[in-house]
Amino acid sequence: MPGFEIFGDKERKEVGDVLSTGVLMRYGFEGARNGHYKALEFEKKLGDITGSAFSHLCASGTAALSTAMAACGIGAEDEVIIPPFTFVATFEAVLQAGAVPVFGEIDETLCLNPDRLEAVLTPRTRAVVPVHMCGAMARIDEIRDFCNQKGLILLEDACQALGGTFQGKHLGSFGMAGCFSFDAVKTVTCGEGGAVITDDPQVYETCHQYADHGHDHLGGPDRGADDHPILGCNYRISELNAAVGLAQLKKLDQILDTQRRNKQILKDAMTDLPGISFRYLPDPFGDSATFLSFMLPTEEKARQAGKKLAENGVPCPYWYANNWHYYRQWHHLKKMAAASPMAVELCSNLPDYQHLALPESDAVMQRTLSMQIMLSWSDQDLEQRIAAIKKSITA
Ligand SMILES: *Cc1c(COP(=O)(O)O)cnc(C)c1O
């Protein structure tokens, strides 16, 4: 997911435009900004890429998720089904909304298993938030069908999956809204940034209002003349961040081509290694290819392979034991270690996070390793990696 590998003149030029005017805010300052609207330009381009009618930039992917939750009307005491394999931001945003995160099981897509949603459905379930982890898709058509059948909101966390598609349709565009992150390690980076995409004009309206203190943006050049139809907060992106991201977004096709090429070379070389299988991709053509995720037959073999790969210079995240991306280490959530009392703590029937057990997810994640795909690898780098992988994964 490494947009940071390819900073260059284009990023400098976009940032230079902004610095030359001194206008770092996306709204207002019409006289001084010399026609530069980097956030707006980014949003138009993101809409073109994803085929969505509307997009709105936020200060981060987490802010985008919170904004989308608000805009979709998810709030106090609603239950939101999310996967146990994600970045912590997903449940943070649910809690921020005053809603209750409920964990479904994942399958070998490394994403929510649509067949196991029914098992955690209750009368309070309001939304499903599948997370397209490590650059590739959940069984999103089946998840969408389930949401439609049950009258649930589908909100996609596509923070790691910019450029990914399922049957030609962009990830993030299947439900009421979808979210992206442009933080420092994502496919396209703004430094910090995120976005909500949607086809629903009402959802979009609420997004741009909510992320800017409730401003309706109808006051014209005078921001002071805007009205405040809703309560909001400040989740705005700055023009500097948007400028970096705009240059990066224009390179997305090139980024995807390189990632896909590098990933295919490694995958082809690994296919015949003993005991190796790969993450199940419902549509391999739509993989954004930020990671190559593979499984070993047992937990022991996966841990062993992970150790040897690291020793041989090919470190591969083992998410099962990782602090940030898998529920087993989310002690702060389990203890509900909030800085101050949260709306969700006042709910009845809070799930018992302390004893959360997701055996099907564990069975997949115990065996899974992922390798991040870099843009900067030369053919020689790839050859060396392949040699190291072959040395590490043996019968
Ligand atoms: C990165 C990420 C986020 C949050 O994005 P930030 O921009 O870092 O706030 C949310 N969900 C997932 C799955 C992510 O990987």
The ligand as an ORCA input file, in Angstrom:
! r2SCAN-3c Opt
* xyz 0 1
  C      -6.188      2.782      7.628
  C      -7.490      2.223      7.948
  C      -8.528      2.973      8.526
  C      -8.361      4.354      9.072
  O      -7.715      5.237      8.318
  P      -6.856      6.453      8.930
  O      -6.746      7.318      7.710
  O      -5.541      5.898      9.368
  O      -7.642      7.085     10.004
  C      -9.766      2.370      8.694
  N      -9.980      1.091      8.348
  C      -9.007      0.336      7.819
  C      -9.317     -1.071      7.434
  C      -7.727      0.859      7.619
  O      -6.761      0.083      7.139
*
